[in-house]
């Protein structure tokens, strides 16, 4: 969590959730659902455009398995693949633990995790490969 971008994403998501909870108590019942939905939509939309901008900024990451020299590439659009395919992207990349965490959080939040989890996908996969002992290949 030392990456400033991860901290910024976490700050945006937590701010939207805190504001939503705060606004929920202050409004009458008719406006609660509308305000909460609008606040969360703006938060997710802001994260979407942030991730889109960051995806164009960076090139793909390449990791190499030191035991067999097999290389695996992490797309700068990993967030998009998770948004489209859900947790199956983590299963495809071999991060089985995050596949099950994704399913758990999706059920727990009634699908809201489907909109939040993608913004952390690239960092999750990078950390997964590092924990497995893979080496990041320097790009020229």
Secondary structure, DSSP 8 states (H G I E B T S, - for coil): ---HHHHHHHHHHHHHHHHHHHHHHHS-HHHHHHHHHHHHHHHHHHHHHHHHHHHHHS--EEEE-TTT--EEEE-TTHHHHHHHHTTHHHHHHT-HHHHHHHHHHHHHTTTTHHHHGGGGHHHHHHHHHHHTT-EE----
